[in-house]
Amino acid sequence: MLNKFSLVLFLIVLFTSSAFSQKLILQYDSAVQVNEGSVVRIGATMIKGSDSIKTKGLLKGNFSWRKFKVEVRGGSFIRGKVIVSKNQKELKNFSVEVKVTLKKDASVSALLRIPFLYSEFKEIDYTPKFFLPDGSWNLFPKPTCHSPHAGKSGQDGYDAANRDVYLDIIHDTVAKRSLIQIRIVQFESSTIDTFITDHLCHVSIIADGNDARSGWNGSDAKDKAADEVQKDCPCEAGNGGDGGNGGNGAEIRVIYNIALSDQIACLKISNKGGKAGSGGSAGRMVNNYVSVDTFFCNTKVARNGKNGVNGKDGPPVSFIRK
């Protein structure tokens, strides 16, 4: 049983502990459309008794973020901003979770959950790509009078890989909402990509054939100096290279949950063939002059390269209900 002195001391300790207890409140910029790759400002308010201090940035305070340890699941943190990961494997529970802890007192900590809206338009592009340039022979050694260069043929476009698209409804139990999971499986490699959206009207899937490259230009006939001129010099120009053929569009099958029947017509899918490359231009002929006399080389007219053929469109998209 407490005596009067012990009771007074107990009340003083209780009052002091309560008066100096600290609480941390976190918030984020709700004006931001939070999706994969978004940058979201956050703020922290630390309450101590009747006083409060706010962090710099979003809350326009003067308390430095250096005072806190910030851990982000599904992203990273720098100077008051959370950068949401673009990697689906790092994102859990349809949100990013941020844990903020005061460095001087680990008991002062708070957790912030930033939910994704998934309302941003998604363009999922599987069109093959390569980075070989169109061009001409000007990067190569200058041809001699007897060795014209024909232009290199343009590269054919790549065919797009065939894919199955699976559409299912999943549930965000924390935010109490339904979302749509999109799983895209490549036929040949079984590679799986996963995306989340709130409506199929916000999704476009592209699996077009790759555009071909144009043929390279042929080399010009050599412009000889006066002392090099010979009447029998062929002075030939190079033929233009042929354009490449476009790649073919993919075969796409869509397997969807029957509950999405009212949205399926909204899903945008493209599987067109790639464009053909244009033929390269023939090299130019060159006349040569000596003093006042003009000598025309024994010329052979070069031809332009042939245009390639456009790729074929993929077959009509198949829609399968389950």
C-alpha positions as CSV (number, residue, x, y, z in Angstrom):
1,M,0.0,0.0,0.0
2,L,1.3,3.4,-1.0
3,N,2.0,6.0,1.6
4,K,1.4,9.7,0.9
5,F,5.0,10.4,-0.2
6,S,5.1,7.4,-2.5
7,L,1.7,8.3,-4.0
8,V,2.8,11.9,-4.7
9,L,6.1,10.6,-6.3
10,F,4.2,8.1,-8.5
11,L,1.8,10.8,-9.8
12,I,4.7,13.1,-10.6
13,V,6.5,10.3,-12.6
14,L,3.2,9.5,-14.4
15,F,2.6,13.2,-15.3
16,T,6.2,13.6,-16.5
17,S,6.1,10.5,-18.7
18,S,2.8,11.5,-20.2
19,A,3.9,15.1,-20.7
20,F,7.0,14.1,-22.6
21,S,5.6,11.1,-24.6
22,Q,6.1,11.5,-28.4
23,K,3.8,10.4,-31.2
24,L,4.6,10.3,-34.9
25,I,1.9,10.9,-37.6
26,L,2.6,10.3,-41.3
27,Q,0.8,11.4,-44.4
28,Y,1.3,11.5,-48.2
29,D,0.4,13.8,-51.0
30,S,-3.1,12.5,-51.9
31,A,-3.2,14.6,-55.1
32,V,-0.7,12.2,-56.8
33,Q,-2.1,9.4,-58.9
34,V,-0.1,6.7,-57.3
35,N,1.0,3.9,-59.7
36,E,4.2,2.0,-60.5
37,G,7.1,4.5,-60.9
38,S,5.3,7.4,-59.2
39,V,7.1,9.9,-57.1
40,V,5.1,10.7,-53.9
41,R,5.9,13.3,-51.3
42,I,5.4,12.3,-47.7
43,G,5.4,14.3,-44.4
44,A,5.9,13.5,-40.7
45,T,4.4,15.4,-37.8
46,M,6.0,14.6,-34.4
47,I,3.8,15.5,-31.4
48,K,5.4,16.0,-28.0
49,G,2.9,17.0,-25.3
50,S,1.1,20.0,-26.6
51,D,3.8,20.9,-29.1
52,S,4.3,19.5,-32.7
53,I,7.0,19.9,-35.3
54,K,6.7,19.0,-39.0
55,T,9.1,17.9,-41.6
56,K,10.4,19.9,-44.5
57,G,8.8,19.5,-48.0
58,L,5.1,18.4,-48.1
59,L,4.2,19.9,-44.7
60,K,6.4,23.0,-45.1
61,G,8.0,22.5,-41.7
62,N,11.7,22.8,-40.7
63,F,12.4,19.4,-39.1
64,S,15.0,17.5,-41.2
65,W,14.4,14.1,-42.6
66,R,17.9,13.2,-41.5
67,K,16.5,12.8,-38.0
68,F,14.6,9.7,-39.2
69,K,15.3,6.3,-40.5
70,V,13.0,5.6,-43.4
71,E,12.3,2.1,-44.8
72,V,10.3,1.6,-47.9
73,R,8.8,-1.7,-49.0
74,G,8.1,-1.5,-52.8
75,G,10.2,1.6,-53.5
76,S,12.9,3.9,-52.2
77,F,13.2,7.2,-50.3
78,I,15.1,10.4,-50.9
79,R,14.7,13.9,-49.5
80,G,11.0,13.6,-48.4
81,K,9.9,11.6,-51.5
82,V,9.0,8.0,-52.1
83,I,9.9,6.6,-55.5
84,V,7.5,3.7,-56.2
85,S,9.2,0.7,-57.8
86,K,8.3,-0.3,-61.4
87,N,9.1,-4.0,-60.6
88,Q,5.8,-5.9,-59.9
89,K,7.7,-8.4,-57.8
90,E,8.6,-5.8,-55.2
91,L,5.0,-4.5,-54.8
92,K,2.8,-6.2,-52.2
93,N,-0.8,-5.7,-51.1
94,F,-1.4,-3.2,-53.9
95,S,0.5,-0.5,-52.1
96,V,3.8,0.8,-50.9
97,E,4.5,0.7,-47.1
98,V,6.7,3.3,-45.5
99,K,8.1,2.9,-41.9
100,V,9.6,6.0,-40.3
101,T,11.5,5.8,-37.0
102,L,13.1,8.5,-35.0
103,K,16.9,7.8,-34.9
104,K,17.3,8.9,-31.3
105,D,14.4,6.9,-30.0
106,A,13.4,3.7,-31.8
107,S,10.1,3.6,-29.8
108,V,8.9,6.6,-31.8
109,S,7.8,5.0,-35.1
110,A,4.9,4.9,-37.5
111,L,3.8,3.0,-40.6
112,L,2.3,4.6,-43.7
113,R,0.5,2.6,-46.4
114,I,0.2,4.4,-49.8
115,P,-2.4,2.5,-51.9
116,F,-2.2,2.4,-55.7
117,L,-5.0,3.8,-57.8
118,Y,-4.3,1.7,-60.9
119,S,-6.3,4.1,-63.0
120,E,-3.3,5.3,-65.1
121,F,-3.4,4.2,-68.7
122,K,-1.1,1.3,-69.4
123,E,0.5,0.7,-72.8
124,I,2.0,-2.8,-72.8
125,D,4.3,-2.9,-75.8
126,Y,5.8,-6.2,-77.0
127,T,6.8,-5.0,-80.5
128,P,10.4,-6.4,-81.1
129,K,13.1,-3.7,-81.4
130,F,16.5,-3.4,-82.8
131,F,18.9,-0.5,-83.2
132,L,20.7,-0.9,-86.5
133,P,20.6,2.4,-88.4
134,D,19.6,3.1,-92.0
135,G,22.4,4.7,-93.8
136,S,24.9,4.9,-96.7
137,W,28.4,3.9,-97.4
138,N,30.0,7.2,-96.1
139,L,31.2,5.4,-93.0
140,F,33.3,3.0,-95.1
141,P,36.6,3.4,-97.0
142,K,36.2,5.5,-100.1
143,P,35.7,3.2,-103.2
144,T,38.3,3.3,-106.0
145,C,37.3,3.8,-109.6
146,H,37.2,0.1,-110.2
147,S,35.5,-1.0,-106.9
148,P,32.1,0.5,-106.4
149,H,30.2,-0.5,-103.3
150,A,26.6,-1.7,-103.5
151,G,24.4,-0.5,-100.6
152,K,23.8,-3.1,-97.9
153,S,20.3,-4.5,-97.8
154,G,18.1,-3.4,-94.9
155,Q,17.5,-5.8,-92.0
156,D,14.1,-7.6,-92.0
157,G,11.8,-6.8,-89.1
158,Y,11.4,-9.4,-86.3
159,D,8.1,-11.3,-85.9
160,A,6.2,-10.5,-82.7
161,A,6.0,-13.4,-80.2
162,N,2.6,-15.1,-79.8
163,R,1.0,-14.6,-76.4
164,D,-1.9,-15.6,-74.1
165,V,-3.5,-12.9,-72.0
166,Y,-5.3,-14.0,-68.8
167,L,-7.7,-11.6,-67.1
168,D,-8.9,-12.3,-63.6
169,I,-10.5,-10.4,-60.7
170,I,-8.5,-10.0,-57.5
171,H,-9.4,-8.2,-54.3
172,D,-7.6,-5.6,-52.2
173,T,-8.8,-6.5,-48.8
174,V,-7.3,-3.5,-47.1
175,A,-8.8,-0.9,-49.4
176,K,-11.9,-3.1,-49.9
177,R,-11.9,-2.9,-53.7
178,S,-11.8,-5.2,-56.7
179,L,-9.0,-5.0,-59.3
180,I,-8.1,-6.7,-62.5
181,Q,-4.9,-8.8,-62.8
182,I,-3.4,-9.2,-66.3
183,R,-1.1,-12.1,-66.8
184,I,0.6,-12.3,-70.2
185,V,2.3,-15.5,-71.2
186,Q,4.6,-15.9,-74.2
187,F,3.9,-19.2,-76.1
188,E,7.5,-20.2,-76.8
189,S,9.3,-19.3,-73.6
190,S,6.5,-19.3,-71.0
191,T,7.7,-15.9,-69.8
192,I,5.0,-14.3,-67.6
193,D,4.4,-10.6,-67.1
194,T,1.9,-9.4,-64.6
195,F,0.0,-6.1,-64.4
196,I,-2.8,-4.6,-62.3
197,T,-5.5,-2.2,-63.4
198,D,-8.8,-0.9,-62.1
199,H,-10.5,-1.1,-65.6
200,L,-9.8,-2.7,-69.0
201,C,-10.4,0.6,-70.7
202,H,-7.1,1.7,-69.2
203,V,-5.1,-1.0,-71.0
204,S,-3.6,-1.3,-74.5
205,I,-1.6,-4.4,-75.5
206,I,0.7,-4.0,-78.6
207,A,2.3,-7.1,-80.3
208,D,3.0,-5.7,-83.8
209,G,5.7,-7.0,-86.1
210,N,8.9,-5.0,-86.1
211,D,9.4,-2.4,-88.9
212,A,12.2,-3.3,-91.3
213,R,15.2,-1.2,-92.1
214,S,15.7,0.6,-95.4
215,G,18.5,-0.4,-97.8
216,W,21.7,1.5,-97.7
217,N,22.7,3.9,-100.5
218,G,25.2,2.7,-103.1
219,S,28.5,4.5,-103.3
220,D,29.1,7.3,-105.8
221,A,31.5,6.8,-108.7
222,K,34.9,8.1,-107.8
223,D,35.6,11.7,-108.7
224,K,39.2,11.3,-110.2
225,A,41.9,13.9,-110.3
226,A,43.0,15.1,-113.8
227,D,46.0,12.8,-113.9
228,E,44.0,9.7,-113.1
229,V,41.5,10.1,-116.0
230,Q,41.4,7.2,-118.4
231,K,38.8,6.8,-121.1
232,D,38.4,3.1,-120.3
233,C,37.9,3.7,-116.6
234,P,34.5,2.2,-115.7
235,C,33.7,4.9,-113.0
236,E,30.9,2.7,-111.7
237,A,28.5,3.8,-109.0
238,G,27.1,1.2,-106.5
239,N,23.6,-0.1,-106.6
240,G,21.2,0.8,-103.8
241,G,20.5,-1.9,-101.2
242,D,17.1,-3.6,-101.0
243,G,14.8,-2.7,-98.2
244,G,14.0,-5.3,-95.6
245,N,10.7,-7.1,-95.1
246,G,8.5,-6.1,-92.2
247,G,7.9,-8.6,-89.3
248,N,4.6,-10.4,-88.8
249,G,2.2,-9.5,-86.0
250,A,1.6,-11.9,-83.2
251,E,-1.2,-14.4,-82.5
252,I,-3.0,-13.2,-79.3
253,R,-5.5,-15.2,-77.2
254,V,-7.5,-13.6,-74.4
255,I,-8.8,-15.9,-71.6
256,Y,-11.0,-13.8,-69.3
257,N,-13.2,-14.1,-66.2
258,I,-16.9,-14.1,-67.2
259,A,-17.4,-11.3,-64.7
260,L,-15.3,-9.0,-67.0
261,S,-17.7,-9.5,-70.0
262,D,-18.9,-5.9,-69.8
263,Q,-15.4,-4.6,-70.0
264,I,-13.8,-6.9,-72.6
265,A,-14.7,-4.8,-75.6
266,C,-12.8,-1.9,-74.0
267,L,-9.5,-3.7,-74.1
268,K,-7.3,-2.4,-76.9
269,I,-5.1,-5.0,-78.7
270,S,-2.9,-4.4,-81.8
271,N,-1.1,-7.2,-83.7
272,K,-0.3,-5.5,-87.1
273,G,2.5,-6.5,-89.4
274,G,5.6,-4.3,-89.5
275,K,6.3,-1.8,-92.3
276,A,8.7,-2.7,-95.2
277,G,12.0,-0.9,-95.6
278,S,12.6,1.3,-98.6
279,G,15.2,0.5,-101.1
280,G,18.4,2.5,-101.0
281,S,19.3,5.1,-103.7
282,A,21.8,4.2,-106.4
283,G,25.2,5.9,-106.3
284,R,25.7,9.0,-108.4
285,M,27.6,9.1,-111.6
286,V,30.5,11.5,-111.9
287,N,31.9,13.3,-115.0
288,N,35.7,14.0,-115.2
289,Y,37.5,16.9,-116.9
290,V,41.0,17.4,-118.2
291,S,42.0,20.9,-119.3
292,V,39.5,22.1,-121.8
293,D,38.6,18.7,-123.0
294,T,35.8,16.7,-121.4
295,F,36.1,13.0,-120.9
296,F,33.1,10.9,-120.0
297,C,33.8,7.7,-118.2
298,N,32.5,4.5,-119.6
299,T,29.7,4.5,-117.2
300,K,27.4,1.7,-116.0
301,V,24.1,3.0,-114.6
302,A,23.5,1.8,-111.1
303,R,20.0,0.9,-109.9
304,N,18.0,1.9,-106.9
305,G,17.3,-0.8,-104.3
306,K,14.0,-2.6,-104.2
307,N,11.4,-1.8,-101.5
308,G,10.7,-4.6,-99.0
309,V,7.4,-6.3,-98.3
310,N,5.1,-5.3,-95.4
311,G,4.8,-7.9,-92.6
312,K,1.5,-9.8,-92.2
313,D,-1.0,-8.9,-89.6
314,G,-1.6,-11.4,-86.9
315,P,-4.8,-13.5,-87.0
316,P,-7.9,-12.0,-85.4
317,V,-7.7,-12.0,-81.6
318,S,-9.4,-15.0,-79.9
319,F,-11.5,-14.3,-76.8
320,I,-12.2,-17.2,-74.5
321,R,-14.5,-16.9,-71.5
322,K,-13.9,-19.0,-68.4
